[in-house]
């Protein structure tokens, strides 16, 4: 995505009223106005979408629609608040199940979301395949099945794949599939798999570079790359206590990437006083640093 894309939307603002033509012969009548319908966005995923093991999990759950009635807020609730602060109108829904793949959602839950959506975000299990970590075969196939379902309901649907972060436990623990490799390696492999799934399924519009944003946060010094040896002074820990799921900071960065990619708005326009960061315990400086990481990651994305 070029830097030019990450600008405030120009022209008619989202939700801007559209004037209708006055009745013939009634020149003095004021034009009637109608408000554009909100855009609908669906998040399908697992605990990484839910905000598990962090204060984000049930935060602002009432602002989004959980199709499973499980009461999760997580990344979708952060996205919702960002759009409100940007003056956008989105109706946000989620369908999630911890520890499950996209194939589970298609096979077991599709009747809950088989309808027309404007935007769909698909987030796969953290290692892609539980039995064969890093193997993208089922991921590619299941993206295809879900994309076909959504395209049948709305040919113009905007489908995005969330390429998630490296798990510290997979990089630093001897039993981890990415043990002995740089901590960034897992995220890069997940991104490569998402790119393959996108290439194999033309209905997919793009990939959300969440893992690349985490890598940038670590290489730029905003976040510590190894939670097992202590967290550096002034740095953020992007992982939760299990070194697997995200912390509030990690989910915040994930939501910023989603917001910037989907809306085309520079995440730094949310500003250091952004309400979600404040409510979830991030400082102004931390919010601003994560927003810059998200902006720079999206500006350099291809």
VOPAGU-2260 file (C-alpha; in pm, 1 decimal, decimal comma):
REM VOPAGU-2260
SITE   aa  ch    i         X         Y         Z
SITE  UNK   A    0       0,0       0,0       0,0
SITE  UNK   A    1     146,6     334,9     -94,4
SITE  UNK   A    2     175,5     622,0     151,4
SITE  UNK   A    3     -75,1     816,5     -55,1
SITE  UNK   A    4    -343,1     564,6      31,4
SITE  UNK   A    5    -300,7     636,2     400,4
SITE  UNK   A    6    -460,8     976,3     391,7
SITE  UNK   A    7    -788,9    1095,1     529,1
SITE  UNK   A    8   -1060,3    1010,3     281,3
SITE  UNK   A    9   -1129,1    1305,3      56,7
SITE  UNK   A   10   -1451,0    1420,6    -104,8
SITE  UNK   A   11   -1779,3    1303,3      43,7
SITE  UNK   A   12   -1733,8    1185,0     398,7
SITE  UNK   A   13   -1858,5     837,3     482,7
SITE  UNK   A   14   -2222,7     859,1     581,3
SITE  UNK   A   15   -2253,5    1205,0     425,0
SITE  UNK   A   16   -2610,9    1293,1     337,1
SITE  UNK   A   17   -2706,2    1269,7     -29,6
SITE  UNK   A   18   -2949,9    1526,5    -162,3
SITE  UNK   A   19   -3253,2    1409,2    -357,5
SITE  UNK   A   20   -3428,7    1605,1    -629,3
SITE  UNK   A   21   -3709,8    1836,1    -514,8
SITE  UNK   A   22   -4056,4    1757,4    -652,8
SITE  UNK   A   23   -4129,9    1915,1    -993,2
SITE  UNK   A   24   -4268,1    2264,3    -961,6
SITE  UNK   A   25   -4168,5    2304,8    -595,1
SITE  UNK   A   26   -3858,7    2517,9    -636,5
SITE  UNK   A   27   -3876,0    2645,2    -280,4
SITE  UNK   A   28   -3877,0    2297,8    -124,7
SITE  UNK   A   29   -3556,4    2198,7      56,7
SITE  UNK   A   30   -3391,4    1886,6     -84,5
SITE  UNK   A   31   -3470,8    1574,7     115,1
SITE  UNK   A   32   -3164,8    1402,0     258,5
SITE  UNK   A   33   -3094,5    1039,6     329,3
SITE  UNK   A   34   -2811,5     895,9     531,1
SITE  UNK   A   35   -2594,9     626,8     374,9
SITE  UNK   A   36   -2628,2     286,0     536,0
SITE  UNK   A   37   -2338,0     181,8     760,5
SITE  UNK   A   38   -2079,2     -50,3     611,9
SITE  UNK   A   39   -2092,0    -402,6     748,4
SITE  UNK   A   40   -1774,2    -584,3     846,7
SITE  UNK   A   41   -1739,9    -940,0     976,8
SITE  UNK   A   42   -1438,2   -1076,9    1164,3
SITE  UNK   A   43   -1393,7   -1456,2    1155,0
SITE  UNK   A   44   -1116,3   -1596,2    1370,5
SITE  UNK   A   45   -1015,6   -1742,1    1703,4
SITE  UNK   A   46    -860,8   -1625,2    2029,3
SITE  UNK   A   47    -636,5   -1378,3    1846,5
SITE  UNK   A   48    -948,1   -1200,1    1719,6
SITE  UNK   A   49   -1116,3   -1222,5    2059,3
SITE  UNK   A   50    -833,4   -1044,8    2240,4
SITE  UNK   A   51    -781,6   -1347,5    2465,0
SITE  UNK   A   52    -564,1   -1321,3    2777,6
SITE  UNK   A   53    -589,1    -943,0    2782,5
SITE  UNK   A   54    -819,5    -669,1    2906,6
SITE  UNK   A   55    -937,3    -626,7    2546,4
SITE  UNK   A   56   -1127,7    -956,6    2541,1
SITE  UNK   A   57   -1462,4    -838,4    2676,3
SITE  UNK   A   58   -1395,2    -467,1    2644,1
SITE  UNK   A   59   -1677,2    -269,9    2477,8
SITE  UNK   A   60   -1844,0    -595,7    2378,4
SITE  UNK   A   61   -2175,6    -415,1    2352,9
SITE  UNK   A   62   -2044,5    -203,1    2065,8
SITE  UNK   A   63   -2015,9    -504,5    1832,7
SITE  UNK   A   64   -2233,6    -803,0    1746,4
SITE  UNK   A   65   -2096,3   -1139,5    1856,9
SITE  UNK   A   66   -2275,5   -1391,5    1634,8
SITE  UNK   A   67   -2208,0   -1660,9    1895,4
SITE  UNK   A   68   -2335,2   -1445,5    2185,2
SITE  UNK   A   69   -2010,1   -1511,0    2371,0
SITE  UNK   A   70   -1961,2   -1149,6    2476,0
SITE  UNK   A   71   -1628,3   -1078,1    2309,0
SITE  UNK   A   72   -1506,2    -731,4    2210,0
SITE  UNK   A   73   -1137,2    -769,2    2126,5
SITE  UNK   A   74    -992,1    -648,5    1798,6
SITE  UNK   A   75   -1337,7    -588,7    1643,0
SITE  UNK   A   76   -1434,6    -354,7    1929,2
SITE  UNK   A   77   -1110,4    -160,1    1890,6
SITE  UNK   A   78   -1173,0    -132,6    1516,3
SITE  UNK   A   79   -1526,7      -7,7    1588,1
SITE  UNK   A   80   -1405,3     263,7    1824,1
SITE  UNK   A   81   -1134,9     375,7    1581,8
SITE  UNK   A   82   -1394,0     416,2    1305,5
SITE  UNK   A   83   -1623,2     617,0    1532,6
SITE  UNK   A   84   -1339,8     852,6    1623,9
SITE  UNK   A   85   -1263,5     891,0    1252,5
SITE  UNK   A   86   -1625,8     983,5    1180,3
SITE  UNK   A   87   -1702,9     659,6     996,1
SITE  UNK   A   88   -2010,2     441,1    1028,1
SITE  UNK   A   89   -1941,6      67,0    1046,8
SITE  UNK   A   90   -2160,9    -212,3    1178,9
SITE  UNK   A   91   -1912,0    -462,9    1323,5
SITE  UNK   A   92   -1975,7    -833,9    1381,3
SITE  UNK   A   93   -1755,8   -1125,8    1481,7
SITE  UNK   A   94   -1776,0   -1505,1    1474,4
SITE  UNK   A   95   -1491,3   -1664,7    1666,9
SITE  UNK   A   96   -1388,1   -1984,7    1839,8
SITE  UNK   A   97   -1064,1   -2024,7    2030,8
SITE  UNK   A   98    -812,8   -2272,6    1890,9
SITE  UNK   A   99    -999,1   -2335,5    1566,1
SITE  UNK   A  100    -909,7   -2302,4    1199,8
SITE  UNK   A  101   -1103,8   -2134,1     922,9
SITE  UNK   A  102   -1219,1   -2478,4     814,2
SITE  UNK   A  103   -1404,8   -2516,3    1144,5
SITE  UNK   A  104   -1596,2   -2195,6    1084,4
SITE  UNK   A  105   -1697,1   -2303,7     735,3
SITE  UNK   A  106   -1793,9   -2656,2     837,0
SITE  UNK   A  107   -1960,8   -2584,9    1171,9
SITE  UNK   A  108   -2069,1   -2221,6    1180,2
SITE  UNK   A  109   -2138,0   -2095,1     830,4
SITE  UNK   A  110   -2513,4   -2071,3     881,2
SITE  UNK   A  111   -2440,2   -1794,9    1134,8
SITE  UNK   A  112   -2268,2   -1568,9     882,0
SITE  UNK   A  113   -2393,3   -1684,2     541,6
SITE  UNK   A  114   -2524,7   -1346,4     429,9
SITE  UNK   A  115   -2410,0   -1038,7     241,9
SITE  UNK   A  116   -2124,9    -840,2     400,2
SITE  UNK   A  117   -1935,2    -538,3     273,0
SITE  UNK   A  118   -1604,0    -646,0     428,9
SITE  UNK   A  119   -1481,4    -975,2     577,6
SITE  UNK   A  120   -1158,8   -1028,5     773,7
SITE  UNK   A  121   -1039,2   -1391,2     795,7
SITE  UNK   A  122    -783,7   -1489,6    1060,0
SITE  UNK   A  123    -639,3   -1842,0    1054,3
SITE  UNK   A  124    -508,2   -2053,7    1342,1
SITE  UNK   A  125    -173,8   -1923,5    1466,0
SITE  UNK   A  126      46,0   -2200,6    1317,8
SITE  UNK   A  127    -184,7   -2251,2    1015,9
SITE  UNK   A  128    -208,3   -2627,7    1068,1
SITE  UNK   A  129    -204,6   -2768,2    1421,5
SITE  UNK   A  130     -57,0   -3104,4    1315,3
SITE  UNK   A  131     176,7   -2964,3    1048,3
SITE  UNK   A  132     283,4   -2616,3    1164,7
SITE  UNK   A  133     350,0   -2380,2     877,5
SITE  UNK   A  134     172,9   -2594,7     617,2
SITE  UNK   A  135     -62,0   -2362,1     422,9
SITE  UNK   A  136    -252,7   -2626,1     223,2
SITE  UNK   A  137    -570,3   -2632,2     434,6
SITE  UNK   A  138    -552,5   -2255,4     485,6
SITE  UNK   A  139    -553,6   -2193,2     111,6
SITE  UNK   A  140    -839,1   -2437,1      58,0
SITE  UNK   A  141   -1054,3   -2294,4     336,7
SITE  UNK   A  142    -997,2   -1935,6     228,7
SITE  UNK   A  143   -1129,8   -2045,1    -109,8
SITE  UNK   A  144   -1441,3   -2203,1      37,6
SITE  UNK   A  145   -1521,4   -1901,0     252,4
SITE  UNK   A  146   -1445,7   -1652,6     -25,0
SITE  UNK   A  147   -1683,9   -1833,2    -259,2
SITE  UNK   A  148   -1958,4   -1823,3       2,6
SITE  UNK   A  149   -1921,6   -1450,2      61,5
SITE  UNK   A  150   -1886,9   -1364,3    -307,7
SITE  UNK   A  151   -2209,9   -1552,2    -380,2
SITE  UNK   A  152   -2390,4   -1325,8    -133,0
SITE  UNK   A  153   -2218,0   -1003,1    -239,9
SITE  UNK   A  154   -1996,9   -1004,7    -553,1
SITE  UNK   A  155   -1838,7    -677,0    -437,5
SITE  UNK   A  156   -1737,6    -804,1     -92,2
SITE  UNK   A  157   -1393,9    -687,7      28,0
SITE  UNK   A  158   -1217,3    -992,6     176,9
SITE  UNK   A  159    -894,2    -948,4     375,7
SITE  UNK   A  160    -662,4   -1207,5     529,1
SITE  UNK   A  161    -501,5   -1126,2     863,6
SITE  UNK   A  162    -138,1   -1242,4     866,3
SITE  UNK   A  163     -65,9   -1264,9    1237,9
SITE  UNK   A  164     236,8   -1239,4    1463,4
SITE  UNK   A  165     522,5   -1461,5    1565,0
SITE  UNK   A  166     461,1   -1654,5    1884,7
SITE  UNK   A  167     751,5   -1613,5    2124,1
SITE  UNK   A  168     694,3   -1964,9    2258,7
SITE  UNK   A  169     735,8   -2103,0    1905,7
SITE  UNK   A  170    1061,3   -1913,4    1853,4
SITE  UNK   A  171    1234,1   -1945,8    2189,4
SITE  UNK   A  172    1117,7   -2280,9    2329,5
SITE  UNK   A  173    1294,1   -2599,3    2205,8
SITE  UNK   A  174     965,7   -2762,7    2103,4
SITE  UNK   A  175     862,1   -2464,7    1893,5
SITE  UNK   A  176     841,8   -2515,9    1518,9
SITE  UNK   A  177    1040,5   -2193,6    1462,1
SITE  UNK   A  178    1291,8   -2260,2    1741,1
SITE  UNK   A  179    1641,3   -2139,8    1656,4
SITE  UNK   A  180    1519,1   -1895,0    1393,4
SITE  UNK   A  181    1484,6   -1518,2    1436,8
SITE  UNK   A  182    1166,6   -1423,0    1619,9
SITE  UNK   A  183    1048,6   -1250,0    1303,1
SITE  UNK   A  184    1059,8   -1571,3    1097,9
SITE  UNK   A  185     722,1   -1710,4    1198,7
SITE  UNK   A  186     542,0   -1387,1    1105,5
SITE  UNK   A  187     716,4   -1382,0     769,6
SITE  UNK   A  188     613,0   -1742,4     702,5
SITE  UNK   A  189     253,4   -1661,8     795,4
SITE  UNK   A  190     260,5   -1362,5     562,6
SITE  UNK   A  191     397,0   -1576,7     279,0
SITE  UNK   A  192     114,9   -1824,9     335,5
SITE  UNK   A  193    -143,0   -1545,8     328,7
SITE  UNK   A  194       6,4   -1414,6       4,9
SITE  UNK   A  195     -22,6   -1763,2    -143,7
SITE  UNK   A  196    -384,0   -1789,2     -31,5
SITE  UNK   A  197    -456,8   -1453,5    -188,0
SITE  UNK   A  198    -290,6   -1550,7    -516,2
SITE  UNK   A  199    -485,9   -1875,6    -526,7
SITE  UNK   A  200    -813,8   -1697,5    -455,3
SITE  UNK   A  201    -867,3   -1382,7    -665,9
SITE  UNK   A  202   -1173,9   -1294,7    -456,3
SITE  UNK   A  203    -935,5   -1192,1    -174,8
SITE  UNK   A  204    -860,7    -819,2    -193,2
SITE  UNK   A  205    -557,5    -802,5      33,3
SITE  UNK   A  206    -353,3    -912,8     332,1
SITE  UNK   A  207    -342,3    -731,4     666,8
SITE  UNK   A  208      28,4    -719,2     765,2
SITE  UNK   A  209     -18,7    -758,7    1140,0
SITE  UNK   A  210     287,7    -978,1    1184,4
SITE  UNK   A  211     500,7    -734,2     985,9
SITE  UNK   A  212     385,7    -454,2    1217,1
SITE  UNK   A  213     495,7    -658,8    1518,0
SITE  UNK   A  214     833,1    -719,1    1353,5
SITE  UNK   A  215     871,0    -347,0    1283,1
SITE  UNK   A  216     779,6    -262,1    1642,2
SITE  UNK   A  217    1058,0    -491,5    1762,0
SITE  UNK   A  218    1326,2    -383,8    1514,6
SITE  UNK   A  219    1251,8     -16,0    1578,0
SITE  UNK   A  220    1282,2     -55,0    1954,7
SITE  UNK   A  221     917,7      15,0    2034,6
SITE  UNK   A  222     872,4    -343,8    2158,2
SITE  UNK   A  223    1103,3    -599,1    2317,0
SITE  UNK   A  224    1173,1    -901,2    2093,1
SITE  UNK   A  225    1229,8   -1158,1    2369,9
SITE  UNK   A  226     995,3   -1168,3    2669,9
SITE  UNK   A  227    1187,8   -1459,2    2822,7
SITE  UNK   A  228    1489,5   -1246,9    2915,4
SITE  UNK   A  229    1300,4    -950,9    3057,9
SITE  UNK   A  230    1145,8    -645,8    2894,4
SITE  UNK   A  231    1377,1    -360,5    2805,1
SITE  UNK   A  232    1326,9     -26,7    2976,6
SITE  UNK   A  233    1078,2     186,7    2786,4
SITE  UNK   A  234     977,4     -98,1    2557,8
SITE  UNK   A  235     644,0    -272,6    2521,0
SITE  UNK   A  236     577,8    -644,7    2558,4
SITE  UNK   A  237     347,5    -732,6    2268,5
SITE  UNK   A  238     271,6   -1077,9    2412,7
SITE  UNK   A  239      47,5   -1184,2    2698,7
SITE  UNK   A  240     180,7   -1384,1    2994,3
SITE  UNK   A  241     180,1   -1705,9    2788,9
SITE  UNK   A  242     414,4   -1554,6    2524,7
SITE  UNK   A  243     162,5   -1681,2    2268,2
SITE  UNK   A  244    -140,8   -1453,2    2267,3
SITE  UNK   A  245    -108,7   -1077,0    2250,3
SITE  UNK   A  246    -102,4    -821,0    2525,9
SITE  UNK   A  247    -322,6    -512,5    2509,1
SITE  UNK   A  248     -41,4    -344,3    2313,5
SITE  UNK   A  249     -25,7    -633,1    2067,0
SITE  UNK   A  250    -400,1    -637,1    2004,2
SITE  UNK   A  251    -400,3    -259,5    1977,4
SITE  UNK   A  252    -138,7    -278,2    1702,4
SITE  UNK   A  253    -337,9    -551,6    1526,4
SITE  UNK   A  254    -650,7    -334,3    1531,5
SITE  UNK   A  255    -457,8     -30,1    1405,7
SITE  UNK   A  256    -335,1    -227,5    1103,6
SITE  UNK   A  257    -688,0    -348,7    1033,3
SITE  UNK   A  258    -829,6       1,9    1064,9
SITE  UNK   A  259    -567,1     160,1     840,6
SITE  UNK   A  260    -584,0    -108,3     572,8
SITE  UNK   A  261    -962,6    -131,0     555,9
SITE  UNK   A  262   -1045,2     239,9     574,7
SITE  UNK   A  263    -739,1     387,6     402,2
SITE  UNK   A  264    -690,2     630,4     691,6
SITE  UNK   A  265    -348,8     696,9     845,9
SITE  UNK   A  266    -365,3     542,1    1197,4
SITE  UNK   A  267    -166,7     833,1    1342,4
SITE  UNK   A  268    -464,9    1060,7    1279,4
SITE  UNK   A  269    -626,1     890,9    1579,7
SITE  UNK   A  270    -367,2    1069,7    1791,9
SITE  UNK   A  271    -201,3    1000,6    2127,0
SITE  UNK   A  272    -526,0    1073,0    2312,9
SITE  UNK   A  273    -709,4     792,6    2130,2
SITE  UNK   A  274    -980,9     664,7    2365,5
SITE  UNK   A  275    -925,3     290,3    2329,2
SITE  UNK   A  276    -561,4     317,2    2432,5
SITE  UNK   A  277    -655,3     526,2    2732,6
SITE  UNK   A  278    -931,5     290,2    2847,0
SITE  UNK   A  279    -708,1     -16,9    2810,1
SITE  UNK   A  280    -415,3     131,6    2999,7
SITE  UNK   A  281    -171,4     240,5    2728,5
SITE  UNK   A  282       1,1     573,1    2776,7
SITE  UNK   A  283     -23,2     855,8    2524,2
SITE  UNK   A  284     335,8     790,4    2418,8
SITE  UNK   A  285     274,8     418,3    2374,6
SITE  UNK   A  286     -39,8     478,8    2168,8
SITE  UNK   A  287     143,8     725,6    1945,6
SITE  UNK   A  288     439,1     489,0    1898,3
SITE  UNK   A  289     213,3     199,3    1798,4
SITE  UNK   A  290      18,9     423,2    1561,8
SITE  UNK   A  291     344,5     524,0    1390,9
SITE  UNK   A  292     446,1     159,5    1357,3
SITE  UNK   A  293     110,2      80,2    1195,7
SITE  UNK   A  294     135,9     377,9     959,2
SITE  UNK   A  295     488,8     290,3     850,2
SITE  UNK   A  296     405,6     -79,5     804,5
SITE  UNK   A  297     106,9       0,7     584,1
SITE  UNK   A  298     300,3     260,7     387,1
SITE  UNK   A  299     568,8       4,8     305,0
SITE  UNK   A  300     331,0    -283,9     235,4
SITE  UNK   A  301     304,7    -427,8    -112,8
